[in-house]
Amino acid sequence: MARGRRAAKLAAGLVLAATLAACGGGRPKEIPIEDLSAEQIYQKAEFELENSRKPDEAARLFSEIERLYPYSEWAKRALIMQAFAFHSDRDYENSRAAAQRYIEFYPAEEDAAYAQYLLALSYYDQIDDVGRDQGLTFQALQALRVVIEQYPDSEYARSAMLKFDLAFDHLAAKEMEIGRYYLKRGHYTAAINRFRVVVEEFQTTTHTPEALHRLVESYLSLGLTDEAQTAGAILGHNFQSTEWYQDSYKLLTGRGLSMEAKGDSWLAGVYRQVVKGAWL
């Protein structure tokens, strides 16, 4: 049963998990966890998750079901909920571990798709700063691709595709950041290498027009006018409505240059692909 549908079943029955027993004076007393059934622990964990807003305590209780009732149906359900609770607590490492265990133990279950999605999210939700190491972004892309390819009909596939595109765009943004750094400091060859990566490997992202414009700037700074004009020609073919095209047009025409493909550089090869419609 998927997580969303399962959560809808929570109702008045959860309240009894808060006070499972009472002693003589009417003061609530907690029953030892070992004396509770798997279902009672599960209900108590869901209460902590949904009502008390204590995902760390919920994760602990779900893990207790694994420990006390390892081969039960409740243990299987608790494992995926454990991964969810850890993720809600932003304990991504433990969320990943629980999700991975679920995938390994129950690969044919319906919740395997959700487990893989949670595993991907444990990487994706840490991609919050372009300046950070991009290893997490690569891992997120790999895990999201598994959701898309192995569970294409699941309710998580569309979300995974959207997040995949955003993570892909994030990698391009990192290349652009480094390229701009080099360009600003006059390290034109190093800057070109970064912008080239965006044009060749991340051409479907939102950063491609700027990358082409920065190539115009970099090549003009090196006196390589054929390459600068070719980069401008690609901008004119695909991104004429952008501000980057306008900026490149002013740069080139201001030097008496046109926006047309010239020479036989790597950009000329890209331009030929654009004209043939193989690269958009």
Secondary structure by P-SEA (a helix, b strand, c coil): ccaaaaaaaccaaaaaaacccccccccccccccccccaaaaaaaaaaaacccccaaaaaaaaaaaaaaccccaaaaaaaaaaaaaaaaacaaaaaaaaaaaaaaacccccaaaaaaaaaaaaaaaacccccccaaaaaaaaaaaaaaaaccccccaaaaaaaaaaaaaaaaaaaaaaaaaaaaaacaaaaaaaaaaaaacccccccaaaaaaaaaaaaaaaacaaaaaaaaaaaaaacccccaaaaaaaaaaaaaccccccccccaaaaaaaaaaacccc
